[in-house]
Amino acid sequence: MEAQLKTQQEAISFDKLRKQQRIERIEAFINRMVRNKAALVGGLIVLFYIVIALFAPFLAPYDPFAIDLANKLQAPSLEHWMGTDDKGRDILSRILYGSRLSMGVGVVAVLFGAIFGVIMGMAAGYYGGWIDSVISRVLDIMLAFPGILLALAIISALGPSLFNVTVAVGVFSVPLFARIARGSTMEVRKLEYVDAIRSLGANDGTIIFLHILPNILSPLIVQGTLRLATAILSAAGLSFLGLGAQPPSPEWGAMLSNGRDFIFSAPYMAIFPGLTIALLVMGCNLFGDGLRDALDPRMKS
Amino acid sequence: MKAATKPLLEVKHLKQYFSMKKESPFQKKQYVKAVDDISFGVEEGTTLSIVGESGCGKSTTGRAILRLDDPTEGEIHFQGRDLAKLSRRELKDVRGDIQVIFQDPFASLNPRRTIRQMLNESMKIQDVLPKSDREGRMLELMTLVGLPPDSLERLPHEFSGGQRQRIGIARALSVNPKMIICDEAVSALDVSIQAQVLNLLKKLQKQFNMTYVFISHDLSVVRHISDRIMVMYLGKIVEIADKHSLFNKPSHPYTKALLSAIPVPDLDVARKEIEITGDVPSPINPPSGCRFHTRCPFATDHCRNIEPELRELDDGHLVGCHYAEKLSI
């Protein structure tokens, strides 16, 4: 009875200890991030965009779709901070709403690429042999296409829409994730703790997802944030070419494309969406670089 | 006397070849003969050490017994079952009975799992205990290997090398194995820590009648822990004998050379040293006849042409040399 009570008390103190350790680890991570000023700025930029995307309806002063031909092509003013476009729609409101589309496409495309890429890469790296050969050749073929060209080919096959742009950008992210996953898996697979768990009789699924995946996650997360920038840029680029978001939707690339016709008479129509894209891409890149430094386990003393 | 007890593990004609990458499609397929036809047995509750230079196939032998690599040929009998022939599913039942402790205490523990997760998982995979009893068992294991109970919540990087090796031992013990393969288990540790871990292994052997296959290149360590010693050279057994017999009466020139390389902390002891020169030949094209002839100071034409069989010199002392009797004076 007394012994049981004692183990219970011990269990409680273990819980406390574990929580404390987790907090310590998170604190150490945040410390490293804060020390890197560029990464912090990048992180804040990304956070800022996420807040905008979440609260767009509350922040936007006007309806992004409301056409007001009487007020078309107005220069930035107190009423319309970023001016109005050729149909009299408030550019600021459109950019705020557009953040949902552009970032949504980016995030979904990266997730798509990451999930398929990691599964393919880990299978290749873990099993090796002919499985590795087949997967690696497929990836080589995908890598041989310039990304945007592959995306163009996919969209011309599937037809222009924002969803197809997401798929296309996702597809050309697959080989990047797959290569990182493959290389890291091959490295971790050789380690003795994988042999140890194999000698206990664990099945391949357990070994791959519970033991190898957590140990190769850092480079994948870093690649994910860096890739997010490229994905957003590519998606905007495809929309700019008229292959993604179709006219009324306030996608940034489409807005930029629309503004191109008025570049001399109303430059603000192109400048603001352009700046918005540039700032987000820069934020993602800075944040990704900072993450890489902070997540590298070798930096831990 | 020896024949009465049936060995727990009996390896027969084990071969482990690894195929090489072909450089051109016309090249004949080449194999690295890491282990080439070896047979030996280990009795329950005893320790068999496998010694030899790096690349002699000692670790490969261990990995084959564990079925971490599938052996090319041969039989591995363990408690009446041939491990070499078991399917993956059948193998899972046996895996709990044979466990492994690795050399590198920094690579053998998953850096992202706490000790509790590690032990819990082992017991879950092998289903050794109902969930409710695992907590107590984990604390028991920590006491057994001499770690404080709050170690369970910690991650591997919070421990020193010796402590990590104890964790490795605890993980191996968690599934109640009958045999543990120690693959260079103390080689990465400081001498003082080595002694602690070796004594722990010995204590566990006494307590649980544990059987060890102890793979090492360090003869002083081997001397401390073994009952029987098996010397390997280039994928073959050159000598296998009881510890005292081997140390007192080494019969193979290679064994003699190995033993004379152990430092003796006494200046007055005159020693007959046998030096061997050169490197181990490639296991892709091993030398003809006796594999050791390229480096053996006593080699004759007979050695170069005819491979010596492993033969019994004394009771339980086997040696693979044509001239073993003549050399052991």
Interface residues (C-beta under 8 A of the other chain):
Chain A: T7 E10 A11 S13 F14 L17 R18 Q21 L191 E192 Y193 D195 A196 I197 R198 S199 L200 G201 A202 T206 L210 H211 P214 N215 P297 K300
Chain B: R63 L66 L68 L91 K92 D93 R95 G96 I98 Q99 V100 F102 Q103 D104 A107 S108 L109 N110 P111 R112 R113 T114 E121 S122 I125 Q126 E135 G136 L139 P149 D150 L152 E153 R154 L155 H157 G168 R171 V175
